[in-house]
């Protein structure tokens, strides 16, 4: 039982670190390259000569990441609990990796799109959120939902 709690905390920690932290880094890097990933007027796009990133913009990106975390953290928790429940019925590592990757990727894309829509972010930010969710779901998520061995239950 203790292993399940530890895996749950690791799942939330690394899921948020990869998805939210990666999205923050994406926004910083793409802005430093001269691409404006948000705005209604003049609109997202490449603006030559605008490579500077100020503290207000960095704070704006952090607020977006915090706003996104309000929806993504509970979603990751529900996905973990759902998969742990399904493991009691049947377990296939390849199937759970595929479906976990799809669930986390689609949920991170949906919440990035919904929260980014309020703040006028472009579609590439949604794609970046989805790719980060797929990356986490494919490589780390299967390790946290694997069945607990009987030897670990006794300890």
N, C-alpha and C positions, 0 to 999 in steps of 0.2 A: 504493500500500500504506500509505503514511504517513497518507493521508486516512482509511482504514478504522480505524486505531488511534485517531486523533483523534476520529472519530465515535463509536467504542466508548466512549471515556472520557467524551465529552459525554453520550452516552446514559445511562450509569450515573450520572453526576453530576446531571444535570437530572431524570432519572427518580426518583432518591432524594430530591432536593430538593423536587420537587413532591409526590410521593406521601407520603413520610415527614414532610417538613416541613409539608405541608398537614394531615396527620393530627394532628400535634402541635398545630398552631394550632387545629384543630377541637376537640381535647380541652380545650385551655385556654379557648377562648371559650365552649364549651358549659357548662363548669364554672362560669365566671364569671357565666353567665346563670342559674345555679341548678339545672342538671340534673346529676345524678350518673350518669356513663356506665358505671359499673362497680359491683360489689359483689354478694355473695350475700345479705347480710343488712344492710339491709332491702330491697335490690334496687335496680336502676337506676330512675330516675324523677325527677320534679320535687319538690324539697323547698324550700318557701318559707323564706326567711330564711337559707339556706346559700349565700351568694354568695362567701364567702372561699375563696381558693386558697392553701394553705400550701406550703412548700418540700418537704415530704414527698410531697405529691400531685404536684407538678411533677417531682420525681425519679422517682416511680412512672411517670408518663407517659413520661419519657425512657427509663426501663428498658424499657418496652413498645415504644417506637420502636426501640431498639437490638435487642431480641429479634426484632422483625419484620424488621429489616434483615438479620439472619442468613439469612433465607429469601428475602427479596425481591431482594437483590443478585444471588445466583446465578441466580435465575429470570429477571431482566432480562438477564443476560449470555447465558443459553441462548436466550432469545427473539431477541436481536440476532444471534447466530451462526446460528440457524435461518433467519431471514429473509435474512441475507446469503448463505447457501447457496442458498436458493430463488430469489434474484434471478438467479443464474447460469443458472437454467433458464428463467425467464420473469419479466417485470416488467410490472405494471399498477399505476399509482399509486393509483387508487381502491380496487382490491381489496386492495392491501397496507396501505392506511390502514385499511380496514374490519377486516381480519383482525388487524392489529397492535393496533388499539384493542380488539377483543374479547379477544385473548390477554392483553394487559396488564391490562385491566379485570377479567377473570375470575381471573387469577392474583393480582392484588392483593386482590381480594375473598376468595379462598380463603385466602391466607396471613393476612390480617387476621382472618378468622373463626377459623382454627385457633389462631393465637397469642393472639388475644383470648379464646378459650374457656378457655385455661389461667389467665388473669388475671381472668375474670368480666366481660368487657366486653359491652355490649349489642349488639343487631343494628344499631343506627344507626351505630355505629363501623365496622362492616363495610360498610355502605352508603356511608359517607363515604370509606372506603378504595377501594371500587370506583369511585365517581364521580371520585376523584382519578386513579386509574389510567386511566379512560376519557378524562379531560381531557388527560393526558399523551400517551396513545396516539393521540388524534385530532389534536392540534395540533403536537407536537414530534417524535414518533417517526418519521413519514414523512420528515422532513428528514435523519435520521441513517442511514436505510437505502437512500437513493436510490443508483442505480448510479453508480460512479465513471467520470468521462469519461476517454477515452484520453489527453487532454492532461495530466491530473493523474497518470496512471500513469508517464509518462516523467520527470516532475520529481521 
